[in-house]
Amino acid sequence: MVTGTEPDCENPAAETCAPVNQSANTPGIWNPLPWFDTVKADGQLGNIQSVDHFYTEAKTGTLPAVSWVVPSGTVSEHPPAPVSYGQSYVTSLVNAVMKSPETGPRPPFFLAWDDWGGFYDHVVPPSVDQNGYGLRSPVALDRPVTGPAGAATVGAVQVLLTSTAHHRFWSGIARDGIDALVMDNEGRLSLSGLVIEREQAEPEIAWATSDLFGEGAPRRQFLGLVRRAGSLRWFQSPAAGFDDPVFTELADRGVRVSNAHVNGIPIAEFVMRAVLDHFQAAERWRRAQADREWSLHDFREVNGSNWLVIGLGSIGGGVARRARAFGATVIGCRRQPGAGDPTDRTVTPDELGSVIGQADVVVLCAPATPATRGLVDSRFLAAMKEHSVLVNVSRGTLVDEDALLAALNAGRPEAAILDVFASEPLEAEHPFWSHPAVTVTPHNAAGGVGRYGRQAELFSENLGRYLTQQPLLNDVTDLARAGGSPPERGQR
């Protein structure tokens, strides 16, 4: 392969390559191969009928040079054309050739050195003719060819991610053979810095990050592309839970799905803050400050209290450890109790009814499954201790909300701290908003900023595993396909 440093355009950063007068000493303009069905006999133009025909000709080195076909279909020798058209076209063409049945077990890559070749792959043709054209026979390569700064890598694996994740983390994740397919907040796509249409995107990997759930984020467009992309082979979720039907849909069509257990820290801290806020009646201090009133009051202590944590995954385990550090006695509940559980005692779901009445604080951290749907019903609530507090940071479907409202009105439990709801966002007219015993937060307990870095670390590790065909961390493909749940790894 011949290497060089001169691009075809005089200005490598130009968005278009304007027509120039050709000579042996003048760089050529943008002039890539056209689509197969638009190739016509016209001067240099060949008559390529199919991908197989193209590759057969390429292997023998007899493929003729061709000219640019503008989007309108007009054949022109030297048209002014956006660089992104040619970049996207050549990448698509190479991908098509790679999928040809004639490519064999080791997919090749090709370059056809005409005047477009220098710009695309930053390679100077080994010679030029009297008109300034380079060699017109293709060269077969057995590895990706990286273009100039900002250009896509021919035949590279496309990773779909948000512009936020790309800006913050891509420099530490990027590696050879990988191209960033970036979606901005308007849903627009760019491939290695070049704007492309959605139909041109061929993501093999989709990395979903927590910023997708923020205000103004392109969540609908991102997941829409994920669901439509036939090229997708792996989806990395930012959450521990995967009760969203999208995950089952992906797994059913053969896409590998992996989840993330990176939210346990902020959720556990949220639970401790929320319980302390209630125990210490902190709203009385806030009210007194607003009234400029020096007012003292006694309050409950976490030390010596009893907690029941249902679900001991990354979230429940984090809650249990922190509560015990405050001096609480913690009873855990999980399907398979173990000697290493971060609790004073662990019971199975069958034993749950015998311990509900012992708890001053009940924290729901179990995943949403058919077995946990409606777990907190009128019977559960009636068994709760007087002056107890219910905290739900799992899923709204674990709680019978009508039964909870009735129980709160009756005074047991004393309070409910709810970050999740059966229907989200919570309807403006829902009685939870104004109920004096309810604290409402908008599914925001996982909002710690450290989760972004942990997501990037996990994805980088899994990306290396994917590229080397090793098992993925947190691979829940089979569980998603079966509509089941992970073995108590938390839910978020």
N, C-alpha and C positions, 0 to 999 in steps of 0.2 A: 504494500500500500504506500502511496506517495503522500507525504505530509507537507503542509505549508502554512502560511500565516495570512495570506491576502484574501479577503472576502470579495465577492463579485461586485457588490455596490461600493462606490467610493466612500459612502458613509455607512459603516456597519450598523449604526443605530437607526437608520432610516426605516420608516414604516412602508415605504414604497421604493421600487427601483425604477427610476424614470428611463425612457429610451435614450440610448447613446449611440454615437457613430462607432461601428465596429472597426477595429484594425488589429494588427498583430500586437500592438502595444497598448490596447485599450481593454480594460476589464469588460466582460460581457454583462448583460442585464439578466434579470430573473427570467428563466425560460425552462420550467420543468416539464415532465411528461404529462400528457393529458389523460383523462379517463379513457378506458378502453373503447367505450361505445361512441366516443367523439373523435376517434382517430380517423382521418380521411387522407386520401392521397393529395398532397399539396406540398411540393418541393421536398423538404426533408422528411415529411411525415411518413411514418410506417403504417402498416395495416395490422395492428395487433387485435386479435379476435377474443382472447381470453387470458386469464392469469396463467394457465398451463402453457399457452403459446408464448406468452411473454417470458416465462422462466426458461422454457426450452431454448428460445433465442438468446436469452441472457447467458446461459451456460456455454453456448457455442461462440459467444462474442460477436454475433452477427446482427444484433438488434440495432436498427437505425436510430439516429437522433430525431427528435420531434420538437414541435414548438408548443408554446403555451396556448391553452384554450381558456378564454375568459369565462366567468360564470354565465354570461349570456349565451355561450356556445360558439362565439365567433373565434375562428382560428386566426391568430396574429403572430407574426414573427417577433415583434418587439413591442408588446403592449405595456403600458404602465399598470402594474398590478400589485395589490397589497402583498407584502411578504408572507403574511399569515396564511394566505390561500395556498401558496406553494408548500410552506412548511407542513400544514395539515394534510395536504394532498400526498406528499411524498411519504409521510409517516403512515398514512392509511394504505398506500400502495405497498410499502414494505411489509406491513402486517398481513396484507392479502397474500403476498408471495410466500410468506412464512407458513401460511395455512395450506398452501398447495400440496396435493398428494405427492408431488415430485420432489419435495424438499428433503425427504429422508429423515432419519432420526435426529440429525443435528441441524436445526433451522439455520440457514444462511442469511446474511444480509447483503444488500447490493448497493452499489453506487453506479450511476450512469454519468460519466464525466462529460457534461456539456457546459455551456456557460453558466447554468444554474448550479452546478455541482460545487463550485468554489464557495458560494454563499452558504449553501445548506450545511456542508460538513467542514467548512474552513480548510478545504484542501485545494491546492493549486493543481490543475491538470498537468501531467508530465510534459505536454507539448501543446502548441496551438497551431492552427492552420492560418492561411493568409487572411481569413476573416475574423480571427480572434477566438475561434471556437476551440474547445479542448477535445480530448479523445471522445469518440462517440460510441465506443463499445463498453458495455457494463463490466464491472469488476465484482466478482463474488467475494464476500468476506464471511468470516466465521465468528464474528463478535460484533457487539453494538458499536456504532460509530457516533461519537458525540459531536454535535455541531458547535458553532460559535457561541459565545456567551448568550444565554437566553434561548438557545435553540433546543428543540426536543431531541431526545436520543432515539435514533431509528430502532424500532422493534422493542423499545423499553417497556417495562411493566408500569402501567399508569396507576397512581395512587390518588384516589379522590379524597380531598380534605378541604376544610374551610380556609378562607383567607386569614382568619385569626390564628388558626393552628399553624398555617404555613409561615406566617410572619414570626411567630414566637418560637417555633420548634424545628422547622424544616432543616435549618443549617446543621443541627445535630443529628438528624435522621438520614439525610440524603446520602446515597451511595451509588456506585456504578450500576447501570442497568435499570434505574428507577427514575421515573418522571413524575413531577407533581402536577396533578390535575386539580386546579384550585377553583373553588366556587366562592364568589364574593357575596356580600349580603343582599345583593339584588338578584342572585341566582345566576349571574354570568360566569362563564367558564373560561379559563386560560390554561394552556398546556405549556409548561416551562416558559411562562411569560407572554405567550402568543394567544390572543383571543381566538376561541373556536366556537362553533355552534354545538349545541347539545347533541345533535345527531352524529357529530364527529367524535364524541367522547367514547372511549373504550376502557373504562376502569376495570382493572383486574382485582384491585383492593380498594375498599372503602374504609376510611378511618373516621368514625364519628366521634366528635369531642363535645364536651359539656357546653361549649359556647353555642351550639346549635339550639339549645333550649332557652337562650336569652332573648330579650326583646329585639325585634328587627332582624333576627337571624334567619337564614334561608332553610329552615328545617323541612318545610314541605317540598321545596325544590330538590334538596339533597336526598331525602328519602325517596322522592319520586324517581330520580335518576337511578338510585340504588335498586329500586324495584324493577325498573325497565331494562337495566343493563344486562344483556345476555353474556357479556364478557366477564361479569363479576364472579370471582372465585372465593373471596374471603371478606367478611364484614367484621370489623372490630368495633364493639359497642363501648360507650363510656360508662355504662352502668352495670351493676351486679344483677339486677332483675332483667328478665326478658319476656315478660308477659305481654308485650306488644305483639300483635298478630304479624307484624312485619318480620320478626325473627323467625317465626314458624314458617312463613311463606318462603323466606330465603333458604332455610334449611331443607324444606321440602323439594326445592329445585336443585339441590346439590351444592349450595354455597356454604362454606364453612363459617360458623358463627362463634366468636369468642367474646366473653364479657369481661368486666373489670371490677376489681374489689379495691377501689381507691378512695371511697367516700366514707369509710368507717371513722376516720379521725374527725372530720367536721361534724358528722351526725352525732357521734358520741359527745362531743363538746356541746353541741346544740342541746342535747337532752339534759346534760348537767346544768347548763345555764338556765333552761326553761324551768326545771324543777326547783332550782335554787330561787329563781324569781318568784315562784308561787310560794314556796316554803317561807321565804323572808318577807312576803307581802310587799315587794319592792315598789308596787304601784303607789303605796302610801307615801313613800319617800319622794317619788316623782311628783305626786300631787302636792305634797307639802312644799317642795321647792318652787313649784309654779305659783303657790300662794304665798311664798316668802314666809313660811311658818316653820318654827323650830319645834318639831313634833317627834317624840320617841315612841317606839313600840317594840314589844317582844316578838320573836319569830321562831319557827320550827327549825330544827337542825337535821341535816342529812345523817350525821353521825348517830348511830344507834337505830336508824330506820331499817325497815325490811323492803327489799326490792325483788320483784319477779320480772325476769327478762325472758321473753318468749322468742326463741331463735338466737343461737349463739354463733352466728357467722362473724364476718369481719366487723359488722355493725354492732350486733348484740354483744360480742366479746369485748369490743371497745367500751360499751356502756358498762358492762359488768366490772371490768378492771377499774374504771374511773370511780364508780360508786363505792367499790370496796376501798379504794384509796381514801375516800372521804369518811370511812368508818361504817359504811352500811353493810348489812348482811344480805347477800345476793343468792337467790334461788334461780337457777336457770332451767329452761325447758327446751329439750331437743329430742329428736327421734332416737339418737344413739348417744347417751351420756358417756363421757370419757374421763379418765383419771386426770387429764390435762385441762379440763374445763376451768375457766377463770371465775369459778363460783364457789360458794360455800357448800352448795348442794345442787344437784341437777336431777330433774325428774323427766319422765317421758310424757308425751301428750295425753296418754291414758290416765296419768296421775295428776294432771293439771288441776282438776276440780278440787283436789284436797289441799292445795296450797294457795289458791286465789285469795282466800280470806285472810291470809297472813301478811299480805303485801300492803305497805303504805304507798308504794309506787309500782305500777304495772307498765312495762315498756314493751310495745309490739315491734319486733324486728324480724319476724318470720317472713319468708317469701310468699307471694300470692299464688296459691295453688287451689285446686278443688277442695283439698282437705282443710285449708285455712279460711276459705270463703265463709263469711258470717261467723267466724270464731267467737267474736265478742257479741253475743246476743243477750236477750233479756235474762236468761239463766246465769250466764257468766257475770253480768253486771250486778245481779242481785246477790251474788256470792262475794262481791268486793267488800273490803273493809271500810268502816266508817272513816271519813276524812281522807280517803285514798285519792290518788291521782292517776289518771290513765293517760299515757303518752303513746301516740301512734306516729312512727316514722317509717313505716313499712309501705303498705298500700291501703287505700280507703276501703277496698272490698273485704278486708278482715273484720270490719265493724258494721253492725246493723245500726245505721245512723238514726233511724226512728226510735229504736230501743234505747239508744244512748241518750237522745233528747229526753225521753220519758224518765230515764234513770237520773239524769242531772236535775230535772225538775223535782224529783223526789229526794234529792240531796245525797245520793250515793251512786257513783263516786262524787267526791267534793268538787273535782275539776277535771277537765279534759284538755290536753295540749295536743292539737291536731295539726300536723304538717301535710297530711294526705287525705284525700276524700274520694268517695265513690265516683263522683263526676268532677272533672277539673277542666278549666278553672271553676271554683265554687260559684254558684249562681248568686247574683247580687241580692236576691230576695231570700236566700237561705237563712234560717233562724240561727245557725251557728255564728254568723257575723255579730249579732247583737246579744247573744246569750251571755249573761254575766259570769258563768262558770266555764266558758270556753275560750281558749286562746287559739286563734287562727293564724297560721303562717302559710305562705303560698308554695308549698312543696319546695322549700328553699333550705332545708336543713343540711343539704350536701354542699352548700355554697362556699365552702372554704377554698381560697385561691390556690392552696397547695395541691389540689386535686389535678390541676392542669398538668403540672410537671410530672406527677405520678402516672397520668395517662400517657404522656409522651414516653416516659421510661418503659412502660409496659409495651406500647406499640413498637418502639424501637427493638426491644428484645424479641417480640413476636415476629416482626418483619424479618429479622435475621433467621429465625426458625423457619418461616415460610419459604424464604429463598433457598434454604438448604434442606428443605423437605423434612424438617424435624417436627415433632408434635407441638402444637400451639399451647401456650399457657392459657388456662381458663377456657378451653374448647368445650362449648356446650351445644354443639351441633346436634348430637343425638337427642339430648334432652329437649332442645327447642323443637325438633322434628316430632318428638313424642308428646309435646305439650306438657312435659313434666316440669320438675324444678331441680335446681342444684342442691346438693346435700348440705343445706343450712349454711350457705356462704354469705348470707345477708341479702338485702334487696334494695336496689336504688337505681 
